[in-house]
Amino acid sequence: MKFLSKRQDQFDYEAERTCLTCDNKFQGKYCGRCGEKILLPEEKSIREVLGGILNAFTFLEGKFIRTLSLIIKNPGKLSKDFAAGIRQPYMKPVSIFFVANFIFFLFPFMTSNSLSTPLQYQSTMLVYGKYAKSIIDSKIVDEQIAFEVLAKRYKTKSDSLAKMLIVIMVLLAAIPLALLNYSSKRYFADHVYLSFELNAYFLFVNMIGLSIFLMMLVAVFDMLQLPPLQISDKFFGFVSPLILLYFIIRGFKTHYGYKWVTATYKSLLMLLSLYIANIIYKGILFYISIRTI
């Protein structure tokens, strides 16, 4: 059909042009200094715009599915390939993390509250519990406010900030990754790549996937008129580390090339490090939340 036929290239490749971006003189469609492309009139047509949208969507969709599948099936492979320079087949570790964070930020998942700690438990937290209690007591006195009112305000603020500040966990996880695997003689950036992949996995599997599974399970119980399914924080506290341990062991084996025994004992140390990192993250979240309400 004529509509689908390929147009003949009538572009004048011999004419000298001036780059609108860097003022460089060049011939052809692309500037040899900055790579800027000559904008052609036909590129503003509806056909080209719709074609560009379709190409961008299918390109992103293909890379996204391929990358997510790789993270789940072969943990550590994405960051290993990215560090080695194999980058075209997949999304960047930082990109897939922010896609996960964007999805998690938009929708109310059952696991969302596990990122923050209610105000009534802040004084019992390890490391910063006494400091948290002193701030809470001071705020109640200074603002002449009931604890229950403050707790409600805190919950609203911390729940919204928790999803935004999750990026802090990338750095907090990268540090123990670098320390535990110092003998691998990798660049710190290589550990950061794995940290982005680890946190993307955490969001997609622990936060989003597990939440969707449990919501479906609750719906099935309700449809079959069975007793309501009780899901507590203790359940997440037990299941979440096991799901993470799977990624860390496989990730250490793939990314750093360890044998199973070495990968396992270092992964257990990494899991402990993530527990400590989570406390630090919640301490930062508490401080920002309480200071901004």
ABEGO torsion letter per residue (X at the ends): XAAABBBBBABBAABBBBBAAAGBBBBEABBAAAGBBBBBAAAABAAAAAAAAAAAAAAAAAAAAAAAAAAAABBGAAAAAAAAGBAAABBBAAAAAAAAAAAAAABBBAAAAAABBBAAAAAABBGAAAAAAAAAAAAAAAAGBBAAAAAAAAAAAAAAAAAAAAAAAAAAAAAAAAAAAAAAGBBAAAAAAAAAAAAAAAAAAAAAAAAAAAAAAAAAAAAAGBBBBBBBAAAAAAAAAAAAAAAAAAAAAAAAGBBAAAAAAAAAAAAAAAAAAAAAAAAAAAAAAAAAX
